[in-house]
Amino acid sequence: MSKEVQKKLKDIKTKISEDVDIKITSDQSDFIKQSLANLYSNGIQGILLSFILLYFFMKSFMASTIINVAIPVALCGTLSLMYFNDISLNTMSLGGLTVGVGMVVDNSNMVLENILMRFYKFKGVAKKEAIYEATKSLLPPVMSSTPYICCNLYSFYFYCWDDRTAF
């Protein structure tokens, strides 16, 4: 988008008198591009590290894979919703994405640990029943912690209301 604005400015400069000087005082696009590059590289490192750690502690390739597939699926869903709702990528939205990825990893890790614990603790229980009971038992904590974090971030949104243009 910033490249399009710069092209339009060049067109406008040719159409106005030479007395008028148009300058770009602030361009956040370079910072956002660098942040996205950092997000990408840190995301790859985070996925690899979390896969290794989850596999080390859970001793389950499938559980580690499920959590690491949940991260890009959640990011793709969030980014597509942002695109269709015309929400731009800026420092605030990138911070929100970071918090969201952390919540996805935490919640999916809790649920998978509980599923594996129930599956191995109660050997005679069917897989579907162990999954259902583990998910059902963690529904209240997950459903209460997620709105709590959202409420904290929502208050921060109002705190930064006047400074939103700076981001």
C-alpha positions as a Markdown table, in Angstrom:
| # | Residue | x | y | z |
|---|---|---|---|---|
| 1 | Met | 0.0 | 0.0 | 0.0 |
| 2 | Ser | 2.8 | 2.4 | 0.8 |
| 3 | Lys | 4.3 | 1.9 | -2.7 |
| 4 | Glu | 1.0 | 2.8 | -4.2 |
| 5 | Val | 0.9 | 6.0 | -2.1 |
| 6 | Gln | 4.4 | 6.9 | -3.2 |
| 7 | Lys | 3.5 | 6.4 | -6.9 |
| 8 | Lys | 0.4 | 8.6 | -6.4 |
| 9 | Leu | 2.6 | 11.3 | -4.7 |
| 10 | Lys | 5.0 | 11.3 | -7.7 |
| 11 | Asp | 2.0 | 11.8 | -10.0 |
| 12 | Ile | 0.7 | 14.6 | -7.8 |
| 13 | Lys | 4.1 | 16.3 | -7.8 |
| 14 | Thr | 4.1 | 16.5 | -11.6 |
| 15 | Lys | 0.6 | 18.1 | -11.6 |
| 16 | Ile | 1.2 | 20.8 | -8.9 |
| 17 | Ser | 3.4 | 23.9 | -9.1 |
| 18 | Glu | 7.1 | 23.6 | -8.2 |
| 19 | Asp | 6.6 | 25.9 | -5.2 |
| 20 | Val | 4.9 | 23.1 | -3.3 |
| 21 | Asp | 7.2 | 20.6 | -1.7 |
| 22 | Ile | 5.7 | 17.2 | -0.8 |
| 23 | Lys | 7.7 | 15.1 | 1.7 |
| 24 | Ile | 7.0 | 11.8 | 3.4 |
| 25 | Thr | 7.5 | 12.4 | 7.1 |
| 26 | Ser | 6.9 | 9.0 | 8.3 |
| 27 | Asp | 6.7 | 5.6 | 6.6 |
| 28 | Gln | 5.9 | 2.6 | 8.8 |
| 29 | Ser | 5.9 | 0.1 | 5.9 |
| 30 | Asp | 9.6 | -0.7 | 6.3 |
| 31 | Phe | 9.1 | -1.4 | 10.0 |
| 32 | Ile | 6.1 | -3.6 | 9.3 |
| 33 | Lys | 7.9 | -5.5 | 6.6 |
| 34 | Gln | 10.8 | -6.1 | 9.0 |
| 35 | Ser | 8.4 | -7.2 | 11.7 |
| 36 | Leu | 6.7 | -9.6 | 9.3 |
| 37 | Ala | 10.1 | -11.1 | 8.3 |
| 38 | Asn | 10.9 | -11.4 | 12.0 |
| 39 | Leu | 7.5 | -13.0 | 12.7 |
| 40 | Tyr | 8.1 | -15.5 | 9.9 |
| 41 | Ser | 11.6 | -16.5 | 11.1 |
| 42 | Asn | 10.6 | -16.6 | 14.8 |
| 43 | Gly | 7.5 | -18.5 | 13.9 |
| 44 | Ile | 9.5 | -21.2 | 12.1 |
| 45 | Gln | 12.0 | -21.4 | 15.0 |
| 46 | Gly | 9.1 | -21.5 | 17.5 |
| 47 | Ile | 7.3 | -24.3 | 15.7 |
| 48 | Leu | 10.5 | -26.4 | 15.5 |
| 49 | Leu | 11.4 | -25.7 | 19.1 |
| 50 | Ser | 7.9 | -26.4 | 20.4 |
| 51 | Phe | 7.7 | -29.6 | 18.3 |
| 52 | Ile | 11.0 | -30.8 | 19.8 |
| 53 | Leu | 10.0 | -29.9 | 23.4 |
| 54 | Leu | 6.5 | -31.4 | 23.0 |
| 55 | Tyr | 7.8 | -34.6 | 21.6 |
| 56 | Phe | 10.4 | -34.8 | 24.4 |
| 57 | Phe | 7.9 | -34.4 | 27.2 |
| 58 | Met | 4.8 | -36.0 | 25.7 |
| 59 | Lys | 6.6 | -38.8 | 23.8 |
| 60 | Ser | 4.0 | -38.6 | 21.1 |
| 61 | Phe | 4.7 | -37.6 | 17.6 |
| 62 | Met | 1.0 | -37.1 | 16.8 |
| 63 | Ala | 0.4 | -34.8 | 19.8 |
| 64 | Ser | 3.3 | -32.6 | 18.8 |
| 65 | Thr | 2.2 | -32.5 | 15.2 |
| 66 | Ile | -1.4 | -31.6 | 16.2 |
| 67 | Ile | -0.3 | -28.6 | 18.3 |
| 68 | Asn | 2.1 | -27.4 | 15.6 |
| 69 | Val | -0.5 | -27.7 | 12.9 |
| 70 | Ala | -2.9 | -25.7 | 15.0 |
| 71 | Ile | -0.6 | -22.6 | 15.0 |
| 72 | Pro | -0.6 | -22.0 | 11.2 |
| 73 | Val | -4.3 | -22.9 | 10.9 |
| 74 | Ala | -5.1 | -20.3 | 13.6 |
| 75 | Leu | -2.8 | -17.7 | 12.0 |
| 76 | Cys | -4.3 | -18.3 | 8.5 |
| 77 | Gly | -7.8 | -18.0 | 9.9 |
| 78 | Thr | -7.0 | -14.8 | 11.7 |
| 79 | Leu | -5.2 | -13.2 | 8.8 |
| 80 | Ser | -8.0 | -14.0 | 6.4 |
| 81 | Leu | -10.6 | -12.5 | 8.8 |
| 82 | Met | -8.4 | -9.4 | 9.1 |
| 83 | Tyr | -8.2 | -9.2 | 5.3 |
| 84 | Phe | -11.9 | -9.5 | 4.8 |
| 85 | Asn | -12.7 | -7.1 | 7.6 |
| 86 | Asp | -10.2 | -4.6 | 6.2 |
| 87 | Ile | -8.0 | -4.6 | 9.3 |
| 88 | Ser | -4.4 | -3.6 | 8.5 |
| 89 | Leu | -1.3 | -5.2 | 9.9 |
| 90 | Asn | 0.4 | -2.8 | 12.4 |
| 91 | Thr | 2.3 | -3.0 | 15.6 |
| 92 | Met | -0.9 | -3.6 | 17.6 |
| 93 | Ser | -2.3 | -6.3 | 15.4 |
| 94 | Leu | 1.1 | -8.1 | 15.3 |
| 95 | Gly | 1.2 | -8.0 | 19.1 |
| 96 | Gly | -2.3 | -9.4 | 19.2 |
| 97 | Leu | -1.3 | -12.2 | 16.8 |
| 98 | Thr | 1.6 | -13.0 | 19.1 |
| 99 | Val | -0.7 | -13.2 | 22.1 |
| 100 | Gly | -3.1 | -15.3 | 20.1 |
| 101 | Val | -0.5 | -17.8 | 19.1 |
| 102 | Gly | 0.6 | -18.1 | 22.7 |
| 103 | Met | -3.0 | -18.8 | 23.7 |
| 104 | Val | -3.4 | -21.4 | 21.0 |
| 105 | Val | -0.2 | -23.2 | 22.1 |
| 106 | Asp | -1.2 | -23.0 | 25.8 |
| 107 | Asn | -4.7 | -24.2 | 25.3 |
| 108 | Ser | -3.9 | -27.0 | 22.9 |
| 109 | Asn | -1.1 | -28.1 | 25.1 |
| 110 | Met | -3.4 | -28.3 | 28.1 |
| 111 | Val | -6.0 | -30.2 | 26.3 |
| 112 | Leu | -3.6 | -32.7 | 24.7 |
| 113 | Glu | -1.8 | -33.3 | 28.0 |
| 114 | Asn | -5.1 | -34.0 | 29.6 |
| 115 | Ile | -6.1 | -36.4 | 26.8 |
| 116 | Leu | -2.8 | -38.3 | 27.0 |
| 117 | Met | -3.0 | -38.4 | 30.8 |
| 118 | Arg | -6.5 | -39.9 | 30.7 |
| 119 | Phe | -5.6 | -42.3 | 27.8 |
| 120 | Tyr | -2.6 | -43.7 | 29.6 |
| 121 | Lys | -4.1 | -43.6 | 33.2 |
| 122 | Phe | -7.3 | -45.4 | 32.3 |
| 123 | Lys | -6.0 | -48.1 | 29.9 |
| 124 | Gly | -9.5 | -49.7 | 29.3 |
| 125 | Val | -11.1 | -46.4 | 28.2 |
| 126 | Ala | -11.8 | -46.0 | 24.5 |
| 127 | Lys | -9.9 | -43.2 | 22.7 |
| 128 | Lys | -13.1 | -41.2 | 21.8 |
| 129 | Glu | -14.3 | -41.4 | 25.4 |
| 130 | Ala | -10.9 | -40.3 | 26.8 |
| 131 | Ile | -10.8 | -37.4 | 24.3 |
| 132 | Tyr | -14.4 | -36.4 | 25.2 |
| 133 | Glu | -13.8 | -36.5 | 29.0 |
| 134 | Ala | -10.5 | -34.7 | 28.8 |
| 135 | Thr | -11.9 | -31.9 | 26.7 |
| 136 | Lys | -15.0 | -31.7 | 28.8 |
| 137 | Ser | -13.0 | -31.4 | 32.0 |
| 138 | Leu | -10.9 | -28.5 | 30.6 |
| 139 | Leu | -13.7 | -26.6 | 29.0 |
| 140 | Pro | -14.3 | -24.3 | 32.1 |
| 141 | Pro | -10.7 | -23.3 | 32.6 |
| 142 | Val | -10.1 | -22.7 | 28.9 |
| 143 | Met | -13.3 | -20.8 | 28.4 |
| 144 | Ser | -12.6 | -18.6 | 31.5 |
| 145 | Ser | -9.0 | -17.8 | 30.8 |
| 146 | Thr | -9.5 | -16.8 | 27.2 |
| 147 | Pro | -12.1 | -14.0 | 27.9 |
| 148 | Tyr | -9.9 | -12.9 | 30.8 |
| 149 | Ile | -7.0 | -12.3 | 28.4 |
| 150 | Cys | -9.3 | -10.6 | 25.9 |
| 151 | Cys | -10.7 | -8.3 | 28.5 |
| 152 | Asn | -7.1 | -7.2 | 29.5 |
| 153 | Leu | -6.2 | -6.6 | 25.9 |
| 154 | Tyr | -9.5 | -4.7 | 25.3 |
| 155 | Ser | -8.7 | -2.3 | 28.1 |
| 156 | Phe | -5.3 | -1.7 | 26.5 |
| 157 | Tyr | -7.1 | -0.9 | 23.2 |
| 158 | Phe | -8.9 | 2.0 | 24.9 |
| 159 | Tyr | -5.7 | 3.1 | 26.6 |
| 160 | Cys | -4.0 | 3.5 | 23.2 |
| 161 | Trp | -7.0 | 5.1 | 21.5 |
| 162 | Asp | -5.3 | 8.5 | 20.9 |
| 163 | Asp | -2.0 | 6.9 | 19.9 |
| 164 | Arg | -3.4 | 4.4 | 17.4 |
| 165 | Thr | -2.2 | 6.5 | 14.4 |
| 166 | Ala | 1.4 | 6.2 | 15.7 |
| 167 | Phe | 1.2 | 2.5 | 15.3 |
